Amino acid sequence: MVKIRSALISLSDKSNLEPLLKELKKNNIKIISSGGTFKAIRKFKINCVKVSDFTGFSEILNGRVKTLHPKIHAGILNKRNNKSQHSDMKKNNFENIDLVIVNFYPFEKTVKKTNTHTEIIENIDIGGPTMVRAAAKNYNDVTVITSIDQYSELISELKKNKGCTTLKFREKMSREAFSETAYYDGTISNYLNKFCHVDFPKKKILQTNLIENLRYGENPHQVSALYSEKLNNKINQIHGKNLSYNNYNDIFSALTISKSLPKNKGTAIIKHGNPCGVSAQKNHLDSYRLALQCDPVSAFGGIVSCNYKITKRIASELNKIFLEVIIARGFDKNALKILKLKKNLRLIDSTNISLNEEFRFNTLDSFSLMQSEDNKLLSRKNFKIVSKKKPNKLQLNNLIFAFNICRYVKSNAIVLVSDKSTVGIGSGQPSRLDSCQIAINKMRKFSKNCKEIFAASDAFFPFVDGIEKLIQSGVTAIIQPAGSVRDKEIVKFANDTNTILIFSKTRHFRH
């Protein structure tokens, strides 16, 4: 046990202070503070010593130097059971500081609200993290508090132990304090790298906050948790049991596809990270039905992402099959009444979710692969018509839609489309020919009597056999990246069969 006799409080966020101050007063703990925190404490009629009176040195440099003083840091850092250090403290007439309560200048918030570099730099806290690191290092003798969320725990600790803290509590607070300073420095480091246009610095700091511990990972024997760069960044789940690791994986895939479609238009159905049906039909009910028709067998137990608000009529259709998750840009009251009849069905409101991911990570052991996200918006200028037969506007739009969906399918990927709706998807095969056959088989099984069939491939066809198989199945137009040494042969075959062929200027693998 360590008895708390004096506390240094320096806060940027001064909320929820009153209960804590009352507990400190009840235990006769001397309080040292400065600036705005001193004024906030005095408002509660609690005695408080100014830092400048405590150190005998006024703050300078417009407040940049306040707590950076030997009397402060010796009071925090000295080891109480070390005779030499005790002698130093006595010789200099320095006092122990047993409790440090600090939160930092709002650097992260400042970055979000302004682009003014000088203002951002002024919100880099120096004194606060320095005191926190000192207190956290000396946790054997000093308690450190770095978050408002820890106030109630500290109050409970002081009440339970009559103004003392346990070593176990101090160890926990120390661990959390070093995480706080590391996160804070990481925020600054990442801002400066971005400001200087450095994407791949020598040392890359990842800043993430724990959102929730999940029941398990991909399999029951694996542990997992959800983290986010944003604090308290929860998915807006409005109904159903807790989301699992696999649910989140599919939700992320579903949102990535939905957000690439025109606003308030389109339905995507996901199973195991792959789309099994997507439609961008303007009519929302038709959109859902066509997405489901692409592969209703795979859709069972999948995730539906609607890029629009769900009505009673659509909810009735959704309720006809077993689904794990439904994502939508809102649900009307009557739709919720229907969907909530299934108590385990997860309902997610994606209205306020915006995807601004710049980089994607893939890790193994101590290695991390990092690359910029493939979020390039596709338009007419990204493609080159290479066949003699030219597409009309409607055909071109269908081909671009097919190519856009194709880039979200695990490679090798083939997507067949009719009327801006997928009719066959072949994914994740080592052979592009096998992907073609799977897509064709699904089309023949579930989407008979298609008007006109368009095909997209996520990479070039290295031989004619791939597009030959597609054309034989009824495909009249194909879109694929250029880059094969046999591109000329592919173009010639398209011309010989009167097939529209478009080359993309960029490739879009998703392994």
C-alpha positions in Angstrom: 0.0 0.0 0.0 1.1 3.6 -0.7 -0.6 6.4 1.2 -1.5 9.3 -1.1 -0.5 12.6 0.6 -0.1 14.9 -2.4 -1.5 15.0 -6.0 -0.5 17.0 -9.1 -3.4 17.6 -11.4 -3.0 19.0 -14.9 -5.9 18.6 -17.3 -7.0 19.6 -20.7 -10.4 17.9 -20.3 -11.7 19.1 -17.0 -15.0 17.3 -17.0 -16.3 15.0 -14.2 -13.8 16.5 -11.7 -16.1 17.1 -8.7 -16.5 13.5 -7.3 -12.7 13.0 -7.6 -11.9 16.3 -5.9 -14.3 15.4 -3.0 -12.6 12.1 -2.5 -9.2 13.8 -2.5 -10.4 16.4 0.0 -11.9 13.7 2.3 -8.5 12.0 2.4 -6.7 15.3 3.1 -4.6 15.0 0.0 -2.7 18.2 -1.0 -3.4 19.3 -4.5 -0.9 21.1 -6.8 -2.1 22.5 -10.1 -1.7 25.3 -12.6 -3.5 27.4 -15.2 -7.1 26.5 -16.2 -7.0 23.3 -14.0 -6.2 25.5 -10.9 -9.2 27.7 -11.7 -11.5 24.7 -12.3 -10.5 23.2 -8.9 -11.0 26.5 -7.0 -14.5 26.7 -8.5 -15.4 23.7 -6.3 -13.9 25.6 -3.3 -11.2 23.0 -2.9 -7.8 24.2 -1.7 -5.1 24.0 -4.3 -1.4 25.1 -4.6 -0.3 26.8 -7.8 2.6 25.0 -9.5 4.5 28.3 -9.6 4.1 28.7 -5.8 5.1 25.1 -5.3 8.2 25.4 -7.5 9.0 29.0 -6.7 9.3 29.6 -10.5 6.7 31.3 -12.7 5.6 29.7 -15.9 7.4 31.1 -19.0 7.3 31.0 -22.8 3.5 31.6 -22.9 2.9 28.6 -20.8 5.2 26.2 -22.8 7.2 25.7 -19.6 5.1 25.2 -16.4 5.7 21.8 -14.9 9.2 21.1 -16.4 11.0 21.7 -13.1 13.3 19.6 -10.9 11.0 20.0 -7.9 8.1 18.4 -9.8 10.0 15.6 -11.5 12.1 14.8 -8.4 8.9 14.6 -6.4 7.5 12.1 -8.9 10.6 10.1 -9.8 12.4 9.6 -6.4 12.4 6.0 -5.1 11.1 6.3 -1.6 13.1 3.4 -0.2 16.4 4.6 -1.7 18.6 6.3 0.9 20.7 8.3 -1.6 17.6 9.6 -3.3 15.9 10.3 0.0 19.0 12.4 1.0 18.8 14.3 -2.3 15.2 15.2 -1.7 15.9 16.3 1.9 19.0 18.4 0.9 16.9 20.2 -1.8 13.8 20.5 0.4 11.7 18.7 -2.2 8.4 17.0 -1.4 7.1 13.7 -2.7 4.2 13.7 -5.3 2.3 10.5 -4.8 -0.5 10.9 -7.4 -0.3 12.4 -10.9 -3.6 13.1 -12.7 -3.0 14.3 -16.3 -4.8 14.3 -19.7 -3.1 15.8 -22.7 -3.7 18.7 -25.0 -6.3 17.6 -27.6 -3.9 17.0 -30.5 -6.1 14.5 -32.3 -9.2 16.7 -32.1 -7.2 19.7 -33.2 -6.0 17.9 -36.4 -9.7 17.1 -37.2 -11.0 20.6 -36.7 -8.2 22.7 -38.4 -5.6 22.5 -41.2 -3.6 25.3 -39.6 -0.2 23.7 -39.0 1.0 26.2 -36.3 -2.1 25.7 -34.3 -1.7 21.9 -34.5 1.9 22.1 -33.4 0.9 24.3 -30.4 -1.3 21.4 -29.3 1.6 19.0 -28.9 1.7 18.5 -25.1 5.2 18.3 -23.6 4.8 18.7 -19.9 1.8 16.3 -19.5 3.4 13.2 -21.2 6.7 13.9 -19.4 5.0 13.8 -16.0 2.9 10.8 -17.0 6.0 8.9 -18.1 7.8 9.8 -14.9 4.9 8.6 -12.7 4.4 5.5 -14.8 8.0 4.5 -14.5 7.9 5.0 -10.7 4.7 3.0 -10.3 6.1 1.3 -7.2 5.6 4.5 -5.3 3.4 6.8 -7.5 -0.1 6.4 -8.9 -0.8 7.8 -12.4 -4.2 8.6 -13.9 -4.5 9.5 -17.6 -8.2 9.2 -18.4 -11.5 10.5 -17.1 -12.7 6.9 -17.4 -10.2 5.9 -14.6 -11.6 8.4 -12.0 -14.3 6.1 -10.6 -11.7 3.3 -10.3 -9.4 5.6 -8.4 -12.2 6.8 -6.1 -13.1 3.2 -5.4 -9.5 2.4 -4.7 -9.0 5.3 -2.2 -12.3 4.4 -0.4 -11.5 0.8 -0.1 -8.0 1.3 1.1 -8.5 4.4 3.3 -6.6 6.9 1.1 -4.0 4.3 -0.2 -3.5 2.5 -3.5 -2.3 -1.1 -4.0 0.7 -2.1 -6.1 -1.6 -4.1 -8.4 -3.7 -0.9 -9.1 -0.6 1.2 -9.7 0.9 -1.4 -12.1 -2.4 -1.4 -14.1 -2.4 2.4 -14.3 1.2 2.5 -15.3 0.6 0.1 -18.1 -2.3 2.1 -19.4 -0.3 5.3 -19.0 2.5 4.1 -21.3 -0.2 3.0 -23.8 -1.6 6.5 -23.6 1.7 8.3 -24.2 2.6 5.8 -27.0 -0.7 6.4 -28.7 -0.4 10.2 -28.3 3.1 10.2 -29.8 1.9 7.9 -32.6 -0.8 10.4 -33.4 1.8 13.2 -33.7 4.2 11.0 -35.7 1.5 10.0 -38.2 0.3 13.6 -38.6 3.8 14.8 -39.3 4.4 12.0 -41.8 1.2 12.9 -43.6 2.1 16.6 -43.5 5.4 15.8 -45.1 3.8 13.4 -47.6 5.7 10.4 -46.3 3.6 7.2 -46.7 6.2 4.7 -45.7 8.4 6.1 -42.8 11.3 4.1 -41.3 9.1 3.4 -38.2 5.3 3.1 -38.7 3.1 3.6 -35.7 -0.4 2.1 -35.7 -2.9 3.9 -33.5 -5.9 1.8 -32.5 -8.5 1.8 -29.7 -10.1 -1.3 -28.4 -13.8 -1.2 -29.4 -14.9 -4.6 -28.1 -13.6 -8.1 -27.2 -15.3 -10.6 -29.5 -16.5 -14.1 -28.5 -13.8 -15.8 -30.5 -12.0 -15.5 -33.8 -12.6 -17.3 -37.1 -12.8 -20.5 -35.1 -13.9 -21.1 -31.5 -10.3 -21.8 -30.3 -9.1 -18.4 -31.5 -9.3 -15.2 -29.5 -10.1 -11.9 -31.2 -11.1 -8.3 -30.6 -12.2 -5.3 -32.7 -10.0 -2.2 -32.8 -10.5 1.2 -34.5 -8.3 4.2 -35.1 -11.3 6.3 -33.9 -12.2 6.3 -30.3 -15.6 4.8 -29.5 -16.1 4.1 -33.2 -18.8 1.4 -32.9 -20.8 0.0 -35.8 -24.4 1.2 -35.2 -26.1 -2.2 -34.5 -29.8 -1.7 -33.7 -30.9 -5.3 -33.1 -29.6 -8.9 -32.8 -27.0 -10.8 -31.0 -23.4 -9.7 -30.7 -21.3 -9.6 -33.9 -18.6 -12.2 -34.4 -15.2 -11.9 -36.0 -16.6 -13.6 -39.2 -19.6 -11.2 -39.2 -17.3 -8.2 -39.1 -15.2 -9.6 -41.9 -18.2 -10.0 -44.1 -19.7 -6.6 -43.0 -16.4 -4.9 -44.0 -16.6 -6.6 -47.4 -20.2 -5.7 -47.9 -19.8 -2.1 -47.0 -16.8 -1.7 -49.3 -18.9 -2.9 -52.2 -22.1 -1.0 -51.2 -20.2 2.3 -50.8 -18.8 1.9 -54.3 -22.3 1.9 -55.8 -24.3 5.1 -56.6 -25.8 6.7 -53.6 -29.2 5.3 -52.5 -28.9 2.5 -55.1 -27.8 -1.1 -55.1 -27.8 -4.3 -53.1 -24.9 -6.6 -52.3 -25.1 -10.1 -50.8 -21.9 -11.4 -49.2 -20.8 -14.8 -48.0 -17.3 -15.6 -46.6 -15.9 -12.3 -47.8 -17.0 -12.7 -51.4 -20.1 -11.2 -53.1 -22.5 -13.9 -54.3 -24.9 -11.3 -55.8 -24.9 -7.6 -56.5 -27.4 -5.4 -58.3 -27.5 -1.7 -59.0 -31.1 -1.6 -60.2 -32.9 1.7 -59.4 -35.9 0.0 -58.0 -34.8 -1.2 -54.5 -37.0 -4.3 -54.4 -35.9 -5.4 -57.9 -32.3 -4.7 -56.8 -32.6 -7.1 -53.9 -34.4 -9.8 -55.9 -31.9 -9.7 -58.7 -28.9 -9.8 -56.3 -30.5 -12.8 -54.5 -31.3 -14.5 -57.9 -27.6 -14.6 -58.8 -26.9 -17.3 -56.2 -29.7 -17.9 -53.7 -28.0 -21.0 -52.4 -24.9 -19.2 -51.3 -26.9 -16.3 -50.0 -28.4 -18.5 -47.3 -26.8 -17.5 -44.0 -25.0 -14.5 -45.7 -25.0 -10.8 -45.2 -27.2 -8.4 -47.2 -26.1 -4.8 -47.6 -28.7 -2.4 -48.9 -27.4 1.0 -50.1 -30.9 2.5 -49.3 -33.5 2.7 -46.5 -35.4 -0.6 -46.0 -39.2 -0.4 -46.2 -41.8 -2.8 -44.9 -42.1 -4.4 -48.4 -38.4 -5.1 -48.7 -38.2 -6.3 -45.1 -40.9 -8.9 -45.9 -38.8 -10.2 -48.8 -35.6 -10.3 -46.6 -37.5 -12.2 -44.0 -38.1 -15.1 -46.4 -34.5 -16.5 -46.0 -32.1 -17.0 -43.2 -29.6 -14.2 -43.0 -26.9 -13.4 -40.4 -26.8 -9.6 -40.9 -28.7 -6.9 -42.7 -27.1 -3.6 -43.4 -29.0 -0.6 -44.6 -29.1 3.2 -44.8 -31.8 3.2 -42.2 -35.0 1.1 -41.5 -38.5 2.4 -41.3 -40.7 1.5 -38.3 -42.7 -1.1 -40.1 -39.6 -2.8 -41.5 -38.1 -3.0 -38.0 -41.3 -4.6 -36.6 -40.9 -7.4 -39.2 -37.2 -7.9 -39.0 -37.0 -7.8 -35.2 -39.2 -10.9 -35.0 -36.0 -12.8 -35.6 -34.2 -12.1 -32.3 -30.8 -13.1 -33.4 -30.8 -11.3 -36.8 -28.2 -8.4 -36.6 -29.4 -5.1 -38.1 -26.8 -2.5 -38.9 -27.5 1.1 -39.8 -24.8 2.3 -42.2 -26.1 5.8 -42.7 -23.2 7.5 -40.9 -20.5 5.1 -42.1 -18.1 6.7 -44.6 -15.1 4.8 -45.9 -11.9 6.8 -46.1 -9.4 4.0 -45.7 -6.0 5.0 -47.2 -4.0 1.9 -46.5 -4.6 -1.8 -46.0 -2.5 -4.1 -43.8 -1.8 -7.8 -43.9 0.4 -9.3 -41.2 2.2 -12.5 -40.4 4.3 -12.9 -37.3 6.7 -9.9 -37.2 6.0 -8.9 -40.8 3.4 -6.4 -42.1 2.4 -5.8 -45.7 1.1 -2.3 -46.2 -0.3 -0.9 -49.4 -2.6 1.9 -50.5 -6.2 0.9 -50.7 -7.7 0.1 -54.1 -10.4 2.7 -53.9 -9.9 4.3 -57.3 -13.3 5.5 -58.7 -13.9 4.0 -62.1 -15.0 6.1 -65.0 -15.0 6.0 -68.8 -11.5 7.5 -69.0 -10.0 4.4 -67.2 -10.8 2.2 -70.1 -9.9 1.7 -73.8 -12.2 0.2 -76.4 -10.0 -2.1 -78.4 -12.5 -4.1 -80.5 -14.0 -3.1 -83.9 -17.5 -3.4 -82.4 -18.1 -0.4 -80.1 -20.4 -0.5 -77.0 -23.3 1.9 -76.7 -23.8 3.9 -73.4 -25.9 1.2 -71.8 -23.4 -1.6 -72.7 -20.5 0.5 -71.4 -22.2 1.2 -68.1 -22.9 -2.5 -67.6 -19.3 -3.4 -68.4 -18.0 -0.8 -65.9 -20.4 -2.0 -63.3 -19.2 -5.6 -63.9 -15.6 -4.5 -63.6 -16.2 -2.6 -60.4 -17.8 -5.7 -58.7 -15.0 -7.9 -60.1 -12.4 -6.0 -58.1 -14.1 -7.0 -54.8 -14.2 -10.7 -55.7 -11.2 -12.8 -54.5 -8.9 -13.5 -57.4 -9.0 -15.2 -59.9 -12.3 -13.4 -60.4 -14.9 -13.6 -63.2 -18.2 -11.7 -63.0 -21.1 -12.1 -65.4 -23.6 -9.3 -65.5 -27.0 -8.6 -67.2 -29.0 -5.4 -66.8 -26.6 -4.0 -64.0 -27.0 -7.1 -61.9 -24.6 -10.0 -61.5 -25.8 -13.3 -63.0 -22.7 -15.4 -62.3 -19.6 -15.0 -60.1 -16.5 -17.2 -60.2 -14.1 -16.5 -57.4 -10.8 -17.5 -55.7 -9.7 -20.2 -58.2 -6.0 -20.8 -59.1 -7.2 -21.1 -62.7 -9.0 -18.3 -64.5 -10.6 -20.9 -66.7 -12.1 -22.6 -63.6 -13.5 -19.2 -62.5 -15.1 -18.8 -65.9 -16.7 -22.2 -65.7 -18.0 -21.6 -62.1 -19.5 -18.2 -63.2 -21.1 -19.8 -66.3 -22.5 -22.7 -64.2 -24.2 -20.4 -61.7 -25.7 -18.3 -64.5 -27.1 -21.4 -66.2 -28.5 -22.6 -62.9 -30.0 -19.5 -61.5 -30.3 -16.7 -64.1 -31.8 -18.2 -67.3 -33.1 -16.0 -70.1 -30.7 -13.1 -69.6 -31.1 -10.2 -72.1 -27.5 -9.5 -72.8 -24.5 -10.9 -70.9 -21.4 -8.9 -70.0 -18.2 -10.4 -68.5 -15.5 -8.8 -66.4 -12.1 -10.3 -65.4 -9.9 -8.9 -62.7 -6.8 -9.6 -64.8 -5.9 -10.2 -68.4 -6.6 -13.5 -70.1 -3.2 -15.0 -71.0 -4.8 -17.2 -73.7 -7.8 -17.1 -76.0 -9.4 -20.1 -74.3 -10.9 -18.0 -71.4 -12.8 -15.5 -73.6 -13.7 -18.3 -76.0 -15.5 -20.1 -73.1 -17.3 -16.9 -72.1 -18.4 -16.1 -75.7 -19.6 -19.7 -76.2 -21.8 -19.2 -73.0 -23.5 -16.2 -74.6 -21.3 -13.3 -73.5 -21.4 -10.5 -76.0 -19.0 -8.0 -74.3 -15.9 -8.4 -72.2 -13.9 -6.0 -70.0 -10.4 -6.9 -68.7 -7.0 -5.3 -67.9 -4.4 -5.2 -70.6 -0.9 -6.6 -70.1 -0.7 -10.0 -71.7 1.9 -10.7 -74.4 -1.0 -12.2 -76.3 -3.3 -9.1 -76.0 -3.3 -8.9 -79.8 -4.5 -12.5 -80.2 -7.3 -11.7 -77.7 -8.3 -8.6 -79.7 -8.3 -10.6 -82.9 -10.5 -13.3 -81.4 -13.0 -10.7 -80.2 -13.1 -9.1 -83.7 -13.5 -12.5 -85.4 -16.5 -13.3 -83.1 -18.0 -9.8 -83.3 -17.5 -9.3 -79.5 -17.0 -6.0 -77.8 -13.7 -5.9 -75.9 -12.6 -3.2 -73.5 -9.2 -3.0 -71.8 -8.8 -1.4 -68.4 -5.7 0.7 -67.9 -5.4 -0.6 -64.3 -5.5 -4.1 -62.8 -7.6 -4.8 -59.7 -6.6 -8.1 -58.0 -8.0 -8.8 -54.6 -6.2 -11.8 -53.1 
